[in-house]
Amino acid sequence: MIVIVQCVGAAAPPVVASFTATPTSGVAPLTVQFTDTSTGNPTYRHWYFGEYLVESTEPNPSHTFQAGTYTVTLFISNTTNRDYIPDQTISSTSQTIVVREPPGPTVSFTSNPSSGKIPFTVQFTDTSTFPQRPEDITDKNWQWDFGDGGTSTLQNPVHTYNTYMGYACNPGSHVFPVTLVVRGKLSNYNGGLYGQSSNYISLVDISPAVVSAFTSTATSGPAPLTVQFTDTSSNNPTSWSWNFGDGTYLNLQNPSHTYSISGVYTVQMSGNSPTTCNPVTKTTTITVLSPLAPTTSSTLTPTQTTTTATTIAPNTTITTASTSTQTTKQTTGVTTVPTTSQTTITTTTPTRTATVNYSATIAAMQSQIVEQNARITEQGNILDQIMTFLRNVFGLK
């Protein structure tokens, strides 16, 4: 008997996907070598690197990753029929790749000098370093902030400090914070490299504050009152700010100002200098009085002389009197004329005239009053002389 045996081919072993990745983590840009270690004799491979539309069909591809976390998947098959893939002919596996940001530069700098008295100039020198190879770094740039509002984009700038930024005047206790930011671009890396460092510039030997002071030619008087102000500040101010208290401001060293309206005004002056801080302000008060009212003065002048001739009959009694409204003195004489005598009496009486003087000062008025009193006294003396004369002529007692 003959037995015919038909050999049917054994079923193909299933495929099992596997691969290695070297390395699986690192710093961007990270290049990873993938090696297919699948079993079952796969004839088809498809790699997905965890990035949109980034894939490969090579057996052992490599890929460069930027910073981030990626899931890499390998699909394999041992059939070329893309329309029908039995379950036993396909397999997949995945691994995670972790990529860190590359380190930025180590930023540092020197300053020469590192302290001083304003104004002073400082040379800044960048001493920063990148951990990557110098040839891999491009587009370096620097951003300096000097702490006083000044900036620079030079690598090694020079900066002059001219202000105290309103710090109090305590020598050696203040600083300017200086900051340097360094950036660069790494080859094959999409992101930028960044580093930052800060240091300080100290203020020492601060100049003493300006002590404002001034004098004025007047502190009171009638309007309009013009006052000349003179700066006497100490510690060398280079600028001045005046407030005259009536809404007027000036920046002169020695200004003059006219007050036209009566009132009490507070004057303030502040001297300043770029090499000092916290100036001391000087304040004073100006009192402006109302304008002087017109004044009246009276002057007694002998502008008119009156002569009276009288024939006195024998045995007639005559009475003489002189009275001035400007004095309390009055002189009266009574004379009896002898029988056979006749005489003529001539008297001169001063006449008072009044004039109005609108520009006279109080001192002038006082002087005129003294003069009037002197003249009234003189008139009284004249009357005394007349009475003495009459007594002598007529033998009167």
C-alpha positions as CSV (number, residue, x, y, z in Angstrom):
1,M,0.0,0.0,0.0
2,I,1.3,3.3,-0.9
3,V,0.6,6.3,1.4
4,I,0.7,9.7,-0.2
5,V,1.5,12.4,2.3
6,Q,0.8,16.1,1.3
7,C,2.9,18.5,3.2
8,V,1.2,21.7,4.1
9,G,3.6,24.5,5.0
10,A,3.7,25.4,8.7
11,A,2.1,28.7,9.7
12,A,4.4,31.7,9.9
13,P,5.4,32.6,13.4
14,P,3.7,35.8,14.8
15,V,5.7,39.0,14.7
16,V,6.5,40.7,18.0
17,A,7.6,44.4,17.9
18,S,10.5,45.7,20.0
19,F,13.2,48.3,19.7
20,T,15.9,50.1,21.6
21,A,16.5,53.8,21.9
22,T,19.8,55.4,22.7
23,P,19.6,57.6,24.7
24,T,16.1,57.8,26.1
25,S,16.6,61.2,27.8
26,G,18.9,64.1,27.6
27,V,19.3,67.8,26.8
28,A,17.9,69.3,23.6
29,P,18.8,69.1,20.9
30,L,18.8,65.3,21.6
31,T,19.6,62.9,18.8
32,V,18.3,59.4,19.5
33,Q,19.3,56.2,17.6
34,F,16.5,53.7,17.2
35,T,17.2,50.0,16.5
36,D,14.5,47.5,15.6
37,T,14.8,44.3,17.6
38,S,11.4,42.8,16.6
39,T,11.0,39.0,16.1
40,G,8.9,37.1,13.5
41,N,10.8,38.4,10.5
42,P,8.9,41.6,9.9
43,T,8.9,42.9,6.4
44,Y,7.3,46.2,7.1
45,R,8.1,48.8,9.7
46,H,6.6,52.2,10.5
47,W,8.0,54.6,13.1
48,Y,6.0,57.5,14.8
49,F,8.2,59.9,16.8
50,G,5.5,61.6,18.7
51,E,5.5,64.7,16.6
52,Y,2.9,65.7,14.0
53,L,3.7,64.2,10.6
54,V,7.2,63.1,11.7
55,E,7.7,59.4,10.9
56,S,10.0,56.9,9.2
57,T,9.9,53.5,7.5
58,E,13.6,52.8,7.9
59,P,14.7,49.7,9.9
60,N,16.9,51.6,12.3
61,P,16.3,55.4,12.0
62,S,17.7,58.3,14.1
63,H,15.8,61.4,15.1
64,T,16.7,64.7,16.8
65,F,14.3,66.0,19.4
66,Q,13.8,69.4,20.9
67,A,12.8,70.0,24.5
68,G,9.7,68.0,25.6
69,T,8.4,64.5,26.2
70,Y,7.7,62.3,23.3
71,T,6.0,58.8,22.8
72,V,7.8,56.9,20.0
73,T,5.8,53.9,18.5
74,L,7.0,51.2,16.1
75,F,4.5,49.2,14.0
76,I,5.7,46.0,12.2
77,S,4.1,43.4,9.9
78,N,5.3,40.4,7.8
79,T,2.8,40.8,5.0
80,T,2.8,43.1,2.1
81,N,-1.0,43.1,1.7
82,R,-1.9,46.5,3.1
83,D,-5.6,45.8,2.6
84,Y,-5.8,42.7,4.8
85,I,-3.4,42.3,7.7
86,P,-4.3,39.4,10.0
87,D,-3.9,40.0,13.7
88,Q,-1.0,37.6,13.9
89,T,1.0,39.5,11.3
90,I,1.1,43.0,13.0
91,S,2.6,44.2,16.3
92,S,3.5,47.5,17.9
93,T,5.4,48.8,20.9
94,S,6.2,52.3,22.4
95,Q,8.8,54.0,24.5
96,T,9.0,57.5,26.0
97,I,11.8,60.0,25.2
98,V,12.3,62.9,27.6
99,V,14.3,65.9,26.4
100,R,15.2,68.8,28.7
101,E,15.9,72.4,27.9
102,P,19.5,73.1,27.3
103,P,21.3,75.0,30.1
104,G,21.7,78.7,29.5
105,P,24.8,80.7,30.0
106,T,26.4,81.3,33.4
107,V,26.1,85.0,33.6
108,S,28.7,87.1,35.5
109,F,30.4,90.5,35.1
110,T,32.9,92.8,36.8
111,S,32.7,96.5,37.5
112,N,35.6,98.9,37.9
113,P,35.2,100.7,40.2
114,S,32.4,99.1,42.2
115,S,31.8,102.1,44.5
116,G,32.3,105.8,44.4
117,K,31.1,109.3,44.8
118,I,28.6,110.8,42.3
119,P,29.4,111.6,39.6
120,F,31.6,108.5,38.9
121,T,32.1,106.4,35.8
122,V,32.1,102.5,35.9
123,Q,33.6,100.1,33.3
124,F,31.4,96.9,33.1
125,T,33.0,93.8,31.7
126,D,30.9,90.7,30.7
127,T,32.5,87.4,32.0
128,S,29.6,85.1,31.1
129,T,30.1,81.6,29.7
130,F,28.0,79.1,27.8
131,P,28.2,75.3,28.6
132,Q,28.1,74.5,24.9
133,R,30.9,74.7,22.4
134,P,31.5,78.3,21.4
135,E,31.1,77.4,17.7
136,D,27.6,76.1,18.5
137,I,26.4,79.5,19.9
138,T,25.2,82.2,17.6
139,D,23.3,85.5,18.0
140,K,24.6,86.4,21.4
141,N,23.1,89.6,22.9
142,W,23.4,91.5,26.2
143,Q,20.9,93.7,28.1
144,W,22.2,95.8,30.9
145,D,20.2,97.7,33.5
146,F,22.3,100.0,35.6
147,G,19.8,100.7,38.3
148,D,19.5,104.4,37.7
149,G,17.4,104.3,34.6
150,G,20.3,103.8,32.3
151,T,20.6,100.7,30.0
152,S,22.9,99.3,27.3
153,T,23.1,96.5,24.8
154,L,26.9,96.5,24.5
155,Q,28.9,93.5,25.8
156,N,31.3,95.7,27.8
157,P,29.7,99.1,28.4
158,V,30.8,102.2,30.3
159,H,28.3,104.0,32.4
160,T,28.4,107.2,34.5
161,Y,26.3,107.7,37.6
162,N,25.0,111.2,38.0
163,T,22.1,111.0,40.4
164,Y,21.2,109.6,43.8
165,M,17.7,108.6,42.8
166,G,16.2,110.3,45.8
167,Y,18.1,108.2,48.4
168,A,18.5,109.7,51.8
169,C,21.9,111.2,52.6
170,N,23.5,108.5,54.6
171,P,27.1,107.9,53.3
172,G,27.9,104.3,52.3
173,S,24.3,102.9,52.8
174,H,22.9,102.9,49.3
175,V,23.4,100.9,46.2
176,F,22.4,100.7,42.5
177,P,21.2,97.2,41.5
178,V,22.9,96.3,38.2
179,T,21.4,93.5,36.2
180,L,22.9,91.7,33.1
181,V,20.8,89.4,30.9
182,V,22.7,87.2,28.3
183,R,20.9,85.4,25.5
184,G,22.2,83.2,22.7
185,K,21.0,80.7,20.0
186,L,22.2,77.1,20.0
187,S,22.7,75.3,16.7
188,N,20.0,72.8,15.8
189,Y,17.9,74.0,18.7
190,N,14.6,75.9,18.1
191,G,14.6,77.7,21.4
192,G,16.9,80.5,22.7
193,L,19.4,80.2,25.6
194,Y,19.0,82.6,28.4
195,G,20.8,83.6,31.6
196,Q,20.7,86.4,34.1
197,S,22.8,87.8,36.9
198,S,22.7,90.8,39.2
199,N,25.2,92.8,41.2
200,Y,25.4,96.1,43.0
201,I,27.2,99.5,42.7
202,S,27.6,101.2,46.1
203,L,27.3,104.9,46.8
204,V,30.0,106.1,49.2
205,D,31.2,109.6,50.3
206,I,27.9,111.2,49.5
207,S,28.2,114.9,49.3
208,P,26.3,116.8,52.1
209,A,22.9,118.1,51.3
210,V,22.3,121.6,50.1
211,V,21.1,123.8,53.0
212,S,19.0,126.5,51.4
213,A,19.2,130.0,52.7
214,F,18.5,133.5,51.5
215,T,18.2,137.1,52.5
216,S,15.6,139.7,51.5
217,T,15.7,143.5,51.3
218,A,12.3,143.7,53.1
219,T,10.0,141.5,55.1
220,S,7.1,144.0,55.3
221,G,5.9,147.3,53.7
222,P,3.0,148.9,51.8
223,A,1.9,147.6,48.4
224,P,3.3,147.7,45.8
225,L,6.3,146.1,47.6
226,T,9.4,145.0,45.6
227,V,11.7,142.6,47.4
228,Q,15.2,141.5,46.3
229,F,16.1,138.0,47.3
230,T,19.7,136.9,47.5
231,D,20.8,133.2,47.7
232,T,23.1,132.4,50.6
233,S,22.8,128.5,50.5
234,S,25.6,126.3,51.5
235,N,27.1,123.2,49.8
236,N,27.2,124.6,46.3
237,P,23.7,124.4,44.8
238,T,23.5,124.5,41.0
239,S,19.8,125.0,40.6
240,W,17.2,127.0,42.5
241,S,13.4,126.8,42.9
242,W,11.5,129.8,44.3
243,N,7.8,129.9,45.4
244,F,6.8,133.5,46.3
245,G,3.5,132.4,47.8
246,D,1.3,134.4,45.4
247,G,1.3,131.8,42.6
248,T,4.6,133.0,41.1
249,Y,7.6,130.6,40.6
250,L,11.1,131.3,39.4
251,N,14.3,129.3,38.9
252,L,16.8,132.1,39.2
253,Q,19.5,132.3,41.9
254,N,18.8,135.9,43.0
255,P,15.4,137.0,41.9
256,S,13.4,140.1,42.7
257,H,9.6,140.1,43.1
258,T,6.9,142.7,43.4
259,Y,3.8,142.2,45.6
260,S,0.9,144.3,44.4
261,I,-1.8,143.1,46.8
262,S,-1.7,143.4,50.6
263,G,-1.5,140.1,52.5
264,V,0.9,137.7,54.2
265,Y,3.0,135.6,51.8
266,T,5.1,132.5,52.5
267,V,8.3,132.4,50.4
268,Q,10.0,129.1,49.9
269,M,13.4,128.4,48.2
270,S,15.0,125.1,47.5
271,G,18.6,124.8,46.2
272,N,19.8,121.6,44.7
273,S,22.8,119.9,43.1
274,P,23.3,116.6,41.1
275,T,26.0,115.7,43.6
276,T,23.9,115.9,46.7
277,C,20.6,114.6,47.9
278,N,17.6,115.7,50.0
279,P,18.1,119.5,49.9
280,V,16.9,121.5,52.9
281,T,14.2,124.1,52.0
282,K,14.3,127.7,53.4
283,T,11.0,129.5,54.3
284,T,10.2,133.0,55.3
285,T,7.2,135.4,55.5
286,I,6.6,138.7,53.6
287,T,3.9,141.0,55.0
288,V,2.4,143.4,52.5
289,L,0.4,146.3,53.9
290,S,-2.4,148.3,52.3
291,P,-1.2,151.3,50.3
292,L,-0.6,154.6,52.3
293,A,-3.7,157.0,52.4
294,P,-3.1,160.6,51.4
295,T,-1.8,162.8,54.2
296,T,-2.4,166.5,55.0
297,S,0.1,168.9,56.5
298,S,-0.4,172.5,57.7
299,T,2.2,175.1,57.6
300,L,2.1,178.4,59.4
301,T,3.9,181.0,57.3
302,P,3.9,184.8,57.8
303,T,2.3,185.5,54.4
304,Q,0.3,188.6,55.4
305,T,1.3,191.6,57.6
306,T,-1.5,193.9,58.9
307,T,-0.5,197.3,60.2
308,T,-3.0,199.3,62.2
309,A,-2.4,202.9,63.2
310,T,-4.6,204.2,66.0
311,T,-4.6,207.7,67.5
312,I,-5.2,207.4,71.1
313,A,-7.0,210.2,72.9
314,P,-5.6,211.4,76.2
315,N,-6.6,209.4,79.3
316,T,-7.8,206.4,77.1
317,T,-7.3,202.9,78.2
318,I,-6.2,200.4,75.5
319,T,-6.3,196.7,75.6
320,T,-4.0,194.5,73.3
321,A,-4.5,190.8,72.8
322,S,-3.1,188.1,70.6
323,T,-4.5,184.6,70.4
324,S,-3.5,181.8,68.0
325,T,-5.7,178.8,67.4
326,Q,-2.6,176.6,67.2
327,T,-1.4,177.3,70.8
328,T,-2.8,177.6,74.3
329,K,-0.8,180.8,75.0
330,Q,-2.7,184.2,75.2
331,T,-1.2,187.5,76.1
332,T,-3.3,190.5,77.2
333,G,-2.1,194.0,78.1
334,V,-4.1,197.0,79.5
335,T,-2.5,200.4,79.0
336,T,-3.7,203.9,80.1
337,V,-2.5,206.7,77.8
338,P,-1.2,209.9,79.5
339,T,-3.2,213.1,79.0
340,T,-0.9,214.9,76.5
341,S,0.4,211.9,74.6
342,Q,-0.6,210.4,71.3
343,T,1.0,207.3,69.7
344,T,0.6,204.9,66.8
345,I,0.8,201.1,67.5
346,T,1.8,198.8,64.6
347,T,1.4,195.1,65.0
348,T,2.3,192.3,62.7
349,T,0.2,189.1,62.9
350,P,1.2,185.9,61.1
351,T,-1.4,184.4,58.8
352,R,-1.7,180.6,58.7
353,T,-2.1,179.0,55.2
354,A,-2.9,175.3,54.8
355,T,-1.6,173.2,51.9
356,V,-2.4,169.6,51.2
357,N,0.6,167.4,50.4
358,Y,-0.4,163.9,49.3
359,S,3.2,162.6,49.2
360,A,4.4,163.8,52.6
361,T,5.7,161.2,54.9
362,I,4.9,160.8,58.6
363,A,8.4,162.1,59.4
364,A,7.8,165.3,57.4
365,M,4.5,165.9,59.3
366,Q,6.2,165.6,62.6
367,S,8.9,168.1,61.5
368,Q,6.2,170.6,60.5
369,I,4.4,170.3,63.8
370,V,7.6,171.1,65.7
371,E,8.2,174.0,63.4
372,Q,4.7,175.3,64.0
373,N,5.1,175.2,67.8
374,A,8.4,177.1,67.5
375,R,6.6,179.9,65.5
376,I,3.8,180.1,68.0
377,T,6.3,180.5,70.8
378,E,8.0,183.3,68.7
379,Q,4.6,185.1,68.4
380,G,4.2,185.0,72.1
381,N,7.6,186.6,72.6
382,I,6.7,189.4,70.1
383,L,3.6,190.3,72.2
384,D,5.7,190.3,75.3
385,Q,8.1,192.8,73.7
386,I,5.2,195.1,72.7
387,M,3.8,195.2,76.2
388,T,7.3,196.0,77.5
389,F,7.6,198.8,75.0
390,L,4.2,200.3,76.0
391,R,5.1,200.1,79.6
392,N,8.3,202.0,79.0
393,V,6.7,204.7,76.8
394,F,3.7,205.4,79.0
395,G,5.2,204.5,82.3
396,L,2.9,201.7,82.8
397,K,3.3,199.2,85.6
